[in-house]
Amino acid sequence: SPEQKRLQVVAIQPPPDSANVLRSDEVRLRTMENLTRTVLENNPVNPGAVVLWPEGAISNTSTDTSADRAVLSAMNERYQVQSIVNVQIAAQAKDTYTNSNVVIGETGKISSRYDKIYLAPFGEKTPWPFKWEPLMSLLELILSGTTPRVQEGKTSSPLEMKNGLRVGSTICIEYVYPELFQNLLAEKVDLFVNLSNFSAIGQANTFAAVSTLLSSRAVE
């Protein structure tokens, strides 16, 4: 539609070598806020434009009353934009969370959500055939220094934007799974968005590799 053709996307990504500087949750949030406000002040956008924050920009567990929601709510209201950001959301199981892409509007509430399905081996899950929880926890502690806390998503549902746009969202390593993109395409999405944590990786060749893989997904 004409409205969709006028959609503007503002992608905010910290420098690839900034991971050590942005270790503090508060510093990371304020850095992302300042970067976004600077871009929006210098490049006015149409109402309803979409702002993208990468995976890891918000590392604390996000709730309706957490600091990240207050920042996004104020920013979205001032600039009349809507945000797609990556957050951690507490899951039903004790001490677990989902790695999620969410749509946040002017109220700071989540209006649409996608939970990561394909978790990163050893970073988010232990690729081991046994499902006995005590053994899984021990292996994760030995191999990566953490206990498994990320709960995988179940369905590849699109993010629904307030202007009717349907966004097929993926997270980090999910760009290597063509079947996920095919499933989203079957849901008649209008565009794809992959939120990744490049600043944590900090390698110059990472972006080139990811771009190549995402180009393959686009061709498919």
N, CA, C and O of each residue as an XYZ file, in Angstrom:
880
protein
N       0.849     -1.188      0.000
C       0.000      0.000      0.000
C       0.887      1.242      0.000
O       2.074      1.141      0.311
N       0.337      2.426     -0.344
C       1.140      3.656     -0.299
C       1.722      3.918      1.081
O       2.840      4.422      1.196
N       0.964      3.575      2.150
C       1.464      3.812      3.495
C       2.694      2.951      3.769
O       3.662      3.423      4.366
N       2.661      1.703      3.340
C       3.790      0.815      3.561
C       5.004      1.248      2.751
O       6.134      1.103      3.218
N       4.800      1.769      1.565
C       5.916      2.205      0.735
C       6.645      3.384      1.361
O       7.825      3.600      1.086
N       5.955      4.146      2.196
C       6.580      5.294      2.838
C       7.223      4.932      4.177
O       7.734      5.808      4.875
N       7.200      3.661      4.535
C       7.768      3.237      5.806
C       9.260      3.548      5.844
O       9.996      3.263      4.899
N       9.689      4.137      6.956
C      11.103      4.408      7.168
C      11.609      3.557      8.327
O      10.923      3.385      9.334
N      12.813      3.030      8.170
C      13.431      2.191      9.193
C      14.729      2.844      9.645
O      15.572      3.209      8.825
N      14.881      2.986     10.959
C      16.090      3.566     11.550
C      16.790      2.462     12.335
O      16.309      2.050     13.391
N      17.919      1.983     11.827
C      18.656      0.897     12.472
C      19.812      1.465     13.286
O      20.687      2.140     12.744
N      19.813      1.192     14.582
C      20.841      1.705     15.490
C      21.757      0.556     15.898
O      21.292     -0.444     16.446
N      23.047      0.693     15.637
C      24.027     -0.351     15.988
C      25.272      0.304     16.585
O      25.912      1.114     15.914
N      25.632     -0.026     17.832
C      26.872      0.501     18.410
C      28.081      0.023     17.611
O      27.989     -0.975     16.896
N      29.222      0.724     17.721
C      30.433      0.279     17.017
C      30.809     -1.145     17.412
O      30.600     -1.537     18.560
N      31.362     -1.931     16.477
C      31.691     -3.334     16.764
C      32.688     -3.521     17.901
O      32.734     -4.590     18.510
N      33.499     -2.484     18.202
C      34.515     -2.623     19.242
C      34.080     -2.026     20.576
O      34.917     -1.746     21.434
N      32.765     -1.828     20.755
C      32.281     -1.116     21.944
C      31.808     -2.042     23.055
O      31.277     -1.565     24.058
N      31.984     -3.355     22.905
C      31.428     -4.297     23.880
C      31.959     -4.052     25.287
O      31.193     -4.087     26.250
N      33.262     -3.803     25.419
C      33.844     -3.594     26.746
C      33.345     -2.305     27.381
O      33.159     -2.233     28.596
N      33.130     -1.294     26.558
C      32.667     -0.006     27.069
C      31.222     -0.091     27.546
O      30.839      0.597     28.492
N      30.420     -0.929     26.897
C      28.986     -0.980     27.158
C      28.579     -2.162     28.039
O      27.480     -2.696     27.885
N      29.443     -2.571     28.949
C      29.112     -3.710     29.800
C      28.031     -3.380     30.825
O      27.243     -4.252     31.191
N      27.983     -2.154     31.284
C      26.977     -1.753     32.259
C      25.619     -1.626     31.582
O      25.510     -1.035     30.507
N      24.574     -2.183     32.214
C      23.223     -2.094     31.657
C      22.792     -0.646     31.488
O      22.220     -0.277     30.462
N      23.067      0.170     32.492
C      22.650      1.580     32.447
C      23.390      2.332     31.353
O      22.782      3.102     30.610
N      24.705      2.115     31.245
C      25.492      2.787     30.209
C      25.026      2.355     28.823
O      24.920      3.177     27.912
N      24.749      1.064     28.669
C      24.292      0.542     27.377
C      22.966      1.177     26.977
O      22.791      1.587     25.829
N      22.038      1.259     27.918
C      20.721      1.824     27.621
C      20.836      3.296     27.253
O      20.226      3.736     26.278
N      21.607      4.063     28.017
C      21.757      5.496     27.742
C      22.485      5.738     26.429
O      22.186      6.692     25.711
N      23.448      4.864     26.117
C      24.159      4.996     24.843
C      23.212      4.780     23.676
O      23.225      5.541     22.708
N      22.385      3.737     23.768
C      21.422      3.474     22.709
C      20.413      4.616     22.583
O      20.052      5.015     21.476
N      19.962      5.135     23.723
C      19.017      6.255     23.702
C      19.638      7.475     23.027
O      19.009      8.103     22.176
N      20.867      7.807     23.404
C      21.524      8.992     22.838
C      21.780      8.826     21.346
O      21.583      9.765     20.574
N      22.221      7.630     20.931
C      22.435      7.385     19.503
C      21.133      7.557     18.723
O      21.114      8.177     17.660
N      20.047      7.003     19.261
C      18.757      7.063     18.574
C      18.237      8.487     18.488
O      17.788      8.928     17.430
N      18.297      9.205     19.598
C      17.818     10.587     19.593
C      18.642     11.462     18.638
O      18.091     12.332     17.964
N      19.940     11.236     18.581
C      20.790     12.011     17.672
C      20.388     11.773     16.225
O      20.281     12.712     15.437
N      20.167     10.509     15.883
C      19.762     10.181     14.509
C      18.405     10.796     14.177
O      18.229     11.367     13.100
N      17.442     10.682     15.101
C      16.092     11.175     14.830
C      16.034     12.702     14.807
O      15.229     13.280     14.077
N      16.876     13.351     15.598
C      16.917     14.821     15.588
C      17.497     15.346     14.278
O      17.041     16.362     13.753
N      18.499     14.652     13.759
C      19.185     15.109     12.548
C      18.558     14.575     11.269
O      18.841     15.062     10.175
N      17.702     13.568     11.419
C      17.056     12.974     10.248
C      15.575     12.761     10.551
O      15.170     11.646     10.881
N      14.769     13.806     10.445
C      13.349     13.681     10.762
C      12.688     12.557      9.954
O      12.953     12.392      8.763
N      11.829     11.795     10.620
C      11.171     10.658      9.975
C       9.663     10.848      9.989
O       9.133     11.673     10.734
N       8.986     10.079      9.163
C       7.532     10.119      9.120
C       6.950      9.455     10.363
O       7.574      8.559     10.930
N       5.763      9.882     10.795
C       5.092      9.183     11.902
C       4.920      7.705     11.583
O       4.553      7.341     10.466
N       5.188      6.856     12.571
C       5.068      5.424     12.368
C       6.342      4.759     11.902
O       6.359      3.547     11.686
N       7.424      5.532     11.740
C       8.709      4.948     11.356
C       9.138      3.919     12.402
O       8.758      4.007     13.569
N       9.930      2.952     11.966
C      10.353      1.856     12.839
C      11.806      2.046     13.241
O      12.678      2.218     12.389
N      12.063      2.014     14.555
C      13.418      2.073     15.090
C      13.829      0.669     15.515
O      13.082     -0.011     16.220
N      15.015      0.231     15.090
C      15.528     -1.100     15.427
C      16.705     -0.982     16.387
O      17.655     -0.243     16.131
N      16.633     -1.716     17.492
C      17.772     -1.860     18.398
C      18.242     -3.306     18.318
O      17.411     -4.210     18.233
N      19.568     -3.554     18.342
C      20.078     -4.918     18.152
C      19.933     -5.792     19.387
O      19.623     -5.319     20.480
N      20.165     -7.067     19.181
C      20.229     -8.008     20.295
C      21.309     -7.554     21.273
O      22.404     -7.176     20.858
N      21.006     -7.591     22.561
C      21.979     -7.209     23.570
C      21.937     -5.752     23.972
O      22.592     -5.363     24.939
N      21.172     -4.925     23.242
C      21.070     -3.516     23.620
C      20.407     -3.363     24.985
O      20.734     -2.455     25.749
N      19.472     -4.264     25.279
C      18.815     -4.300     26.590
C      19.098     -5.673     27.176
O      18.531     -6.667     26.721
N      19.965     -5.745     28.178
C      20.378     -7.051     28.694
C      19.656     -7.453     29.969
O      19.670     -8.625     30.346
N      19.019     -6.486     30.643
C      18.258     -6.848     31.834
C      16.914     -7.447     31.436
O      16.479     -7.299     30.294
N      16.260     -8.120     32.370
C      14.932     -8.666     32.097
C      13.933     -7.518     31.979
O      13.756     -6.746     32.922
N      13.289     -7.408     30.836
C      12.405     -6.281     30.550
C      11.008     -6.528     31.106
O      10.426     -7.595     30.908
N      10.479     -5.525     31.804
C       9.113     -5.568     32.321
C       8.423     -4.255     31.994
O       9.056     -3.318     31.507
N       7.122     -4.191     32.262
C       6.378     -2.967     31.963
C       6.886     -1.770     32.762
O       6.638     -0.626     32.382
N       7.596     -2.020     33.871
C       8.066     -0.922     34.719
C       9.585     -0.756     34.702
O      10.116      0.052     35.464
N      10.297     -1.499     33.853
C      11.756     -1.399     33.834
C      12.213     -0.148     33.094
O      11.446      0.466     32.352
N      13.477      0.222     33.307
C      14.007      1.486     32.775
C      13.948      1.544     31.256
O      13.694      2.603     30.683
N      14.181      0.410     30.601
C      14.181      0.416     29.137
C      12.817      0.791     28.573
O      12.732      1.471     27.550
N      11.747      0.348     29.236
C      10.397      0.683     28.743
C      10.130      2.185     28.873
O       9.520      2.793     27.993
N      10.587      2.771     29.969
C      10.388      4.208     30.168
C      11.132      5.010     29.100
O      10.599      5.980     28.562
N      12.361      4.601     28.797
C      13.155      5.283     27.781
C      12.496      5.156     26.414
O      12.346      6.150     25.703
N      12.102      3.942     26.041
C      11.488      3.713     24.735
C      10.140      4.411     24.616
O       9.815      4.960     23.563
N       9.357      4.393     25.685
C       8.053      5.045     25.663
C       8.197      6.541     25.403
O       7.495      7.099     24.559
N       9.111      7.193     26.132
C       9.314      8.632     25.963
C       9.836      8.955     24.563
O       9.395      9.922     23.942
N      10.759      8.159     24.076
C      11.335      8.385     22.755
C      10.297      8.158     21.652
O      10.200      8.943     20.709
N       9.528      7.081     21.781
C       8.508      6.791     20.769
C       7.440      7.875     20.718
O       6.976      8.258     19.644
N       7.056      8.368     21.905
C       6.022      9.411     21.959
C       6.529     10.714     21.361
O       5.806     11.372     20.613
N       7.754     11.093     21.679
C       8.294     12.363     21.185
C       8.447     12.370     19.669
O       8.104     13.350     19.007
N       8.964     11.268     19.122
C       9.259     11.232     17.691
C       8.186     10.519     16.876
O       8.310     10.401     15.657
N       7.137     10.043     17.540
C       6.029      9.363     16.866
C       6.524      8.166     16.059
O       6.160      7.983     14.898
N       7.367      7.353     16.708
C       7.897      6.156     16.070
C       7.452      4.929     16.855
O       6.890      5.051     17.943
N       7.703      3.759     16.304
C       7.497      2.495     17.013
C       8.808      1.717     16.962
O       9.541      1.803     15.976
N       9.101      0.976     17.993
C      10.403      0.330     18.107
C      10.287     -1.192     18.066
O       9.369     -1.777     18.641
N      11.238     -1.820     17.374
C      11.442     -3.260     17.469
C      12.772     -3.455     18.178
O      13.823     -3.082     17.656
N      12.727     -4.036     19.359
C      13.931     -4.202     20.159
C      14.025     -5.640     20.653
O      13.034     -6.369     20.697
N      15.231     -6.024     21.021
C      15.475     -7.361     21.551
C      15.572     -7.267     23.074
O      16.325     -6.451     23.606
N      14.807     -8.104     23.766
C      14.771     -8.060     25.231
C      14.770     -9.479     25.806
O      14.531    -10.462     25.104
N      15.041     -9.543     27.087
C      14.859    -10.774     27.835
C      13.548    -10.667     28.608
O      13.292     -9.663     29.274
N      12.724    -11.699     28.517
C      11.438    -11.705     29.210
C      11.374    -12.944     30.095
O      11.632    -14.058     29.639
N      11.033    -12.744     31.348
C      10.969    -13.868     32.290
C      10.000    -14.923     31.790
O       8.873    -14.613     31.404
N      10.449    -16.182     31.799
C       9.618    -17.304     31.371
C       8.953    -17.959     32.568
O       9.207    -17.581     33.712
N       8.105    -18.938     32.308
C       7.360    -19.582     33.393
C       8.269    -20.406     34.303
O       8.099    -20.411     35.522
N       9.240    -21.104     33.698
C      10.153    -21.908     34.511
C      11.035    -21.003     35.367
O      11.395    -19.906     34.942
N      11.380    -21.450     36.552
C      12.158    -20.651     37.487
C      13.526    -20.289     36.899
O      14.207    -21.136     36.321
N      13.915    -19.024     37.056
C      15.227    -18.523     36.637
C      15.493    -18.705     35.147
O      16.645    -18.867     34.746
N      14.462    -18.682     34.330
C      14.639    -18.769     32.884
C      14.005    -17.555     32.218
O      13.178    -16.863     32.811
N      14.409    -17.312     30.977
C      13.852    -16.193     30.224
C      13.849    -16.552     28.743
O      14.506    -17.504     28.321
N      13.108    -15.787     27.970
C      13.125    -15.935     26.519
C      13.963    -14.818     25.914
O      14.001    -13.703     26.435
N      14.629    -15.128     24.815
C      15.341    -14.134     24.020
C      14.347    -13.679     22.965
O      14.050    -14.431     22.036
N      13.829    -12.470     23.087
C      12.643    -12.076     22.315
C      12.846    -10.773     21.552
O      13.498     -9.850     22.039
N      12.278    -10.711     20.351
C      12.094     -9.460     19.630
C      10.670     -8.984     19.881
O       9.723     -9.760     19.750
N      10.513     -7.717     20.241
C       9.190     -7.202     20.577
C       8.944     -5.856     19.904
O       9.882     -5.133     19.568
N       7.684     -5.540     19.715
C       7.269     -4.227     19.229
C       6.814     -3.417     20.429
O       5.960     -3.857     21.198
N       7.388     -2.232     20.586
C       7.013     -1.343     21.692
C       6.595      0.003     21.103
O       7.319      0.592     20.300
N       5.425      0.477     21.508
C       4.905      1.743     20.994
C       5.044      2.867     21.992
O       5.944      2.857     22.832
N       4.153      3.839     21.901
C       4.261      5.046     22.722
C       3.927      4.799     24.186
O       4.316      5.592     25.044
N       3.222      3.728     24.490
C       2.852      3.457     25.881
C       3.929      2.680     26.630
O       3.873      2.569     27.854
N       4.912      2.141     25.901
C       5.928      1.319     26.535
C       5.513     -0.131     26.699
O       6.282     -0.941     27.217
N       4.308     -0.467     26.266
C       3.811     -1.846     26.363
C       4.234     -2.655     25.130
O       4.421     -2.110     24.041
N       4.378     -3.966     25.333
C       4.662     -4.861     24.217
C       3.363     -5.147     23.468
O       2.396     -5.636     24.054
N       3.345     -4.841     22.181
C       2.143     -5.082     21.383
C       2.270     -6.321     20.508
O       1.264     -6.848     20.035
N       3.499     -6.794     20.287
C       3.709     -8.003     19.492
C       5.066     -8.578     19.885
O       5.960     -7.845     20.310
N       5.216     -9.907     19.738
C       6.408    -10.548     20.304
C       6.784    -11.802     19.523
O       5.916    -12.550     19.071
N       8.089    -12.023     19.369
C       8.626    -13.254     18.804
C       9.727    -13.777     19.727
O      10.648    -13.033     20.066
N       9.647    -15.037     20.135
C      10.653    -15.673     20.988
C      11.590    -16.515     20.129
O      11.141    -17.310     19.303
N      12.883    -16.337     20.328
C      13.896    -17.049     19.545
C      13.694    -18.561     19.636
O      13.570    -19.119     20.726
N      13.663    -19.213     18.474
C      13.435    -20.652     18.402
C      14.745    -21.425     18.373
O      14.913    -22.402     19.104
N      15.677    -20.985     17.524
C      16.946    -21.690     17.352
C      18.007    -21.048     18.254
O      18.608    -20.036     17.894
N      18.226    -21.642     19.416
C      19.163    -21.083     20.392
C      20.603    -21.377     19.996
O      20.888    -22.390     19.358
N      21.513    -20.475     20.384
C      22.932    -20.621     20.052
C      23.558    -21.746     20.869
O      23.465    -21.734     22.096
N      24.196    -22.725     20.211
C      24.824    -23.826     20.946
C      25.883    -23.327     21.926
O      26.734    -22.511     21.575
N      25.819    -23.823     23.142
C      26.734    -23.515     24.238
C      26.568    -22.092     24.784
O      26.912    -21.837     25.939
N      26.052    -21.172     23.985
C      25.793    -19.841     24.506
C      24.432    -19.754     25.176
O      24.273    -19.100     26.206
N      23.436    -20.434     24.566
C      22.080    -20.400     25.102
C      21.544    -21.787     25.438
O      20.565    -21.918     26.172
N      22.173    -22.799     24.910
C      21.738    -24.163     25.233
C      22.914    -25.116     25.047
O      23.869    -24.800     24.338
N      22.842    -26.272     25.680
C      23.853    -27.310     25.516
C      23.330    -28.340     24.519
O      22.329    -29.004     24.789
N      23.996    -28.485     23.363
C      23.521    -29.449     22.359
C      23.874    -30.871     22.776
O      24.883    -31.424     22.338
N      23.050    -31.446     23.612
C      23.319    -32.754     24.183
C      22.050    -33.576     24.102
O      20.968    -33.052     24.368
N      22.145    -34.857     23.740
C      20.921    -35.646     23.529
C      20.151    -35.949     24.803
O      18.957    -36.243     24.746
N      20.826    -35.880     25.970
C      20.145    -36.200     27.210
C      19.399    -34.981     27.737
O      19.904    -33.861     27.660
N      18.204    -35.192     28.270
C      17.363    -34.089     28.718
C      17.248    -34.006     30.242
O      16.452    -33.222     30.758
N      18.037    -34.808     30.967
C      17.958    -34.776     32.427
C      18.516    -33.445     32.925
O      19.693    -33.157     32.713
N      17.704    -32.642     33.573
C      18.042    -31.261     33.909
C      19.325    -31.119     34.741
O      20.146    -30.263     34.410
N      19.542    -31.910     35.802
C      20.784    -31.742     36.571
C      22.039    -31.942     35.729
O      23.017    -31.210     35.878
N      22.007    -32.950     34.830
C      23.157    -33.185     33.965
C      23.335    -32.048     32.976
O      24.463    -31.621     32.731
N      22.250    -31.547     32.402
C      22.318    -30.431     31.464
C      22.925    -29.201     32.134
O      23.771    -28.529     31.544
N      22.497    -28.902     33.366
C      23.006    -27.751     34.092
C      24.494    -27.886     34.366
O      25.247    -26.921     34.233
N      24.916    -29.084     34.748
C      26.331    -29.324     35.032
C      27.174    -29.158     33.776
O      28.237    -28.540     33.821
N      26.711    -29.702     32.658
C      27.450    -29.580     31.409
C      27.566    -28.121     30.972
O      28.623    -27.674     30.527
N      26.475    -27.397     31.105
C      26.489    -25.985     30.723
C      27.462    -25.202     31.591
O      28.178    -24.330     31.098
N      27.488    -25.512     32.871
C      28.388    -24.825     33.807
C      29.844    -25.106     33.455
O      30.682    -24.206     33.510
N      30.149    -26.357     33.092
C      31.514    -26.744     32.740
C      31.939    -26.132     31.408
O      33.058    -25.635     31.277
N      31.045    -26.170     30.419
C      31.407    -25.772     29.066
C      31.377    -24.271     28.831
O      32.198    -23.751     28.076
N      30.456    -23.570     29.457
C      30.334    -22.136     29.174
C      30.326    -21.260     30.407
O      30.252    -20.037     30.288
N      30.401    -21.853     31.596
C      30.461    -21.048     32.812
C      29.123    -20.542     33.276
O      29.056    -19.751     34.217
N      28.042    -20.979     32.635
C      26.707    -20.537     33.043
C      25.772    -21.740     33.099
O      26.075    -22.802     32.556
N      24.664    -21.563     33.742
C      23.635    -22.599     33.730
C      22.591    -22.235     32.681
O      22.373    -21.050     32.429
N      21.939    -23.221     32.059
C      20.975    -22.928     30.991
C      19.784    -22.144     31.530
O      19.108    -22.591     32.456
N      19.530    -20.970     30.946
C      18.435    -20.143     31.422
C      17.520    -19.683     30.303
O      16.471    -19.096     30.568
N      17.895    -19.937     29.064
C      17.108    -19.433     27.943
C      16.099    -20.493     27.509
O      16.459    -21.640     27.244
N      14.849    -20.097     27.441
C      13.780    -20.991     27.012
C      13.463    -20.726     25.551
O      13.224    -19.581     25.168
N      13.458    -21.776     24.724
C      13.254    -21.590     23.295
C      11.803    -21.288     22.963
O      10.887    -21.726     23.658
N      11.609    -20.528     21.880
C      10.267    -20.225     21.419
C       9.659    -21.410     20.682
O      10.346    -22.382     20.370
N       8.379    -21.316     20.413
C       7.650    -22.430     19.799
C       7.200    -22.163     18.373
O       7.185    -23.074     17.546
N       6.834    -20.920     18.077
C       6.276    -20.620     16.754
C       6.948    -19.405     16.137
O       7.374    -18.490     16.841
N       7.039    -19.408     14.805
C       7.650    -18.292     14.074
C       6.583    -17.303     13.623
O       6.349    -17.129     12.427
N       5.947    -16.665     14.582
C       4.872    -15.731     14.251
C       5.440    -14.349     13.920
O       6.390    -13.908     14.567
N       4.868    -13.651     12.911
C       5.345    -12.318     12.540
C       5.044    -11.293     13.635
O       4.141    -11.479     14.451
N       5.810    -10.223     13.633
C       5.515     -9.078     14.487
C       4.486     -8.212     13.773
O       4.638     -7.903     12.591
N       3.450     -7.825     14.484
C       2.376     -7.006     13.916
C       2.600     -5.551     14.299
O       2.626     -5.215     15.483
N       2.765     -4.672     13.286
C       2.979     -3.249     13.534
C       1.636     -2.519     13.493
O       0.657     -3.025     12.944
N       1.606     -1.330     14.079
C       0.336     -0.618     14.202
C      -0.189     -0.103     12.869
O      -1.375      0.205     12.751
N       0.692     -0.004     11.846
C       0.242      0.430     10.523
C      -0.153     -0.746      9.634
O      -0.342     -0.581      8.429
N      -0.279     -1.945     10.234
C      -0.688     -3.109      9.481
C       0.455     -3.891      8.870
O       0.237     -4.963      8.304
N       1.675     -3.373      8.973
C       2.836     -4.063      8.439
C       3.125     -5.319      9.253
O       3.024     -5.308     10.480
N       3.487     -6.412      8.560
C       3.844     -7.664      9.223
C       5.336     -7.909      9.016
O       5.808     -8.003      7.882
N       6.075     -8.011     10.122
C       7.526     -8.120     10.076
C       7.947     -9.531     10.475
O       7.599    -10.012     11.553
N       8.701    -10.189      9.593
C       9.276    -11.476      9.930
C      10.578    -11.255     10.666
O      11.577    -10.878     10.054
N      10.588    -11.482     11.966
C      11.766    -11.161     12.762
C      12.514    -12.420     13.168
O      11.913    -13.435     13.520
N      13.845    -12.333     13.111
C      14.714    -13.418     13.552
C      15.795    -12.827     14.446
O      15.983    -11.611     14.495
N      16.506    -13.709     15.156
C      17.488    -13.252     16.128
C      18.822    -13.956     15.896
O      18.905    -15.184     15.928
N      19.855    -13.164     15.664
C      21.240    -13.631     15.598
C      21.399    -14.848     14.684
O      21.134    -14.765     13.485
N      21.830    -15.975     15.251
C      22.216    -17.157     14.471
C      21.068    -17.742     13.651
O      21.297    -18.621     12.819
N      19.856    -17.280     13.865
C      18.714    -17.821     13.121
C      18.789    -17.516     11.629
O      18.028    -18.084     10.847
N      19.699    -16.622     11.222
C      19.823    -16.339      9.792
C      20.375    -17.531      9.013
O      20.365    -17.510      7.782
N      20.859    -18.571      9.700
C      21.379    -19.746      8.979
C      20.295    -20.794      8.722
O      20.573    -21.836      8.129
N      19.070    -20.528      9.159
C      17.989    -21.508      9.018
C      16.983    -21.040      7.960
O      16.071    -20.279      8.282
N      17.132    -21.482      6.705
C      16.221    -21.028      5.649
C      14.766    -21.412      5.910
O      13.853    -20.704      5.485
N      14.542    -22.538      6.612
C      13.161    -22.964      6.848
C      12.399    -21.966      7.718
O      11.180    -21.841      7.596
N      13.113    -21.255      8.595
C      12.459    -20.249      9.425
C      11.959    -19.096      8.568
O      10.852    -18.600      8.777
N      12.760    -18.673      7.617
C      12.361    -17.595      6.713
C      11.221    -18.048      5.804
O      10.319    -17.267      5.501
N      11.262    -19.304      5.370
C      10.189    -19.819      4.527
C       8.866    -19.865      5.297
O       7.807    -19.551      4.753
N       8.946    -20.257      6.563
C       7.734    -20.289      7.387
C       7.151    -18.891      7.564
O       5.935    -18.709      7.520
N       8.017    -17.916      7.761
C       7.554    -16.540      7.922
C       6.982    -16.005      6.612
O       5.991    -15.274      6.609
N       7.611    -16.375      5.509
C       7.116    -15.926      4.211
C       5.713    -16.463      3.951
O       4.883    -15.791      3.338
N       5.461    -17.669      4.419
C       4.127    -18.255      4.273
C       3.087    -17.486      5.080
O       1.893    -17.567      4.795
N       3.537    -16.746      6.079
C       2.646    -15.904      6.883
C       2.415    -14.536      6.242
O       1.789    -13.659      6.836
N       2.933    -14.365      5.012
C       2.732    -13.134      4.229
C       3.317    -11.908      4.933
O       2.646    -10.887      5.089
N       4.575    -12.026      5.353
C       5.252    -10.876      5.962
C       5.655     -9.894      4.873
O       5.824    -10.265      3.711
N       5.806     -8.623      5.273
C       6.158     -7.565      4.321
C       7.661     -7.318      4.246
O       8.163     -6.867      3.216
N       8.379     -7.609      5.322
C       9.827     -7.494      5.309
C      10.401     -8.343      6.425
O       9.695     -8.754      7.346
N      11.713     -8.600      6.322
C      12.419     -9.372      7.340
C      13.354     -8.470      8.123
O      13.946     -7.539      7.576
N      13.480     -8.759      9.418
C      14.415     -8.043     10.288
C      15.169     -9.073     11.117
O      14.560     -9.935     11.751
N      16.499     -8.981     11.110
C      17.317     -9.848     11.969
C      18.074     -8.962     12.946
O      18.859     -8.108     12.534
N      17.841     -9.161     14.237
C      18.539     -8.391     15.264
C      19.663     -9.246     15.825
O      19.422    -10.324     16.368
N      20.909     -8.756     15.691
C      22.081     -9.504     16.121
C      22.961     -8.641     17.024
O      22.878     -7.413     17.011
N      23.801     -9.310     17.804
C      24.658     -8.626     18.769
C      26.077     -8.530     18.228
O      26.978     -9.202     18.730
N      26.283     -7.705     17.217
C      27.611     -7.584     16.608
C      28.626     -6.950     17.553
O      29.805     -7.300     17.503
N      28.203     -6.036     18.401
C      29.151     -5.352     19.278
C      29.782     -6.318     20.269
O      30.913     -6.110     20.708
N      29.053     -7.381     20.624
C      29.611     -8.373     21.546
C      30.620     -9.273     20.835
O      31.576     -9.747     21.448
N      30.403     -9.506     19.548
C      31.310    -10.364     18.785
C      32.617     -9.639     18.492
O      33.701    -10.193     18.678
N      32.507     -8.393     18.030
C      33.678     -7.557     17.854
C      34.663     -8.020     16.794
O      35.861     -7.773     16.933
N      34.203     -8.680     15.740
C      35.092     -9.129     14.678
C      34.695     -8.473     13.368
O      33.521     -8.449     12.998
N      35.697     -7.938     12.670
C      35.417     -7.169     11.465
C      34.787     -8.005     10.363
O      34.001     -7.486      9.571
N      35.119     -9.299     10.296
C      34.604    -10.124      9.203
C      33.222    -10.700      9.491
O      32.626    -11.341      8.625
N      32.704    -10.476     10.704
C      31.402    -11.030     11.066
C      30.295    -10.437     10.206
O      29.433    -11.162      9.709
N      30.320     -9.123     10.031
C      29.253     -8.468      9.275
C      29.218     -8.966      7.839
O      28.139     -9.170      7.281
N      30.392     -9.167      7.232
C      30.442     -9.658      5.851
C      29.842    -11.056      5.748
O      29.104    -11.355      4.809
N      30.163    -11.908      6.719
C      29.630    -13.274      6.698
C      28.118    -13.271      6.862
O      27.409    -13.986      6.154
N      27.626    -12.463      7.801
C      26.187    -12.399      8.042
C      25.469    -11.811      6.829
O      24.392    -12.276      6.456
N      26.063    -10.795      6.219
C      25.459    -10.180      5.029
C      25.320    -11.196      3.905
O      24.315    -11.212      3.194
N      26.333    -12.046      3.747
C      26.282    -13.074      2.710
C      25.148    -14.051      2.974
O      24.405    -14.408      2.060
N      25.013    -14.485      4.228
C      23.949    -15.429      4.581
C      22.564    -14.806      4.413
O      21.641    -15.459      3.924
N      22.421    -13.543      4.819
C      21.124    -12.877      4.683
C      20.793    -12.625      3.208
O      19.625    -12.642      2.821
N      21.822    -12.394      2.390
C      21.588    -12.257      0.941
C      21.035    -13.562      0.374
O      20.160    -13.562     -0.491
N      21.569    -14.676      0.885
C      21.057    -15.991      0.435
C      19.598    -16.151      0.823
O      18.796    -16.652      0.035
N      19.249    -15.731      2.029
C      17.850    -15.825      2.464
C      16.962    -14.955      1.578
O      15.833    -15.335      1.264
N      17.470    -13.785      1.172
C      16.679    -12.889      0.326
C      16.456    -13.513     -1.058
O      15.358    -13.433     -1.608
N      17.498    -14.131     -1.613
C      17.374    -14.789     -2.919
C      16.367    -15.927     -2.859
O      15.549    -16.099     -3.763
N      16.440    -16.705     -1.775
C      15.515    -17.826     -1.616
C      14.072    -17.341     -1.570
O      13.153    -18.150     -1.440
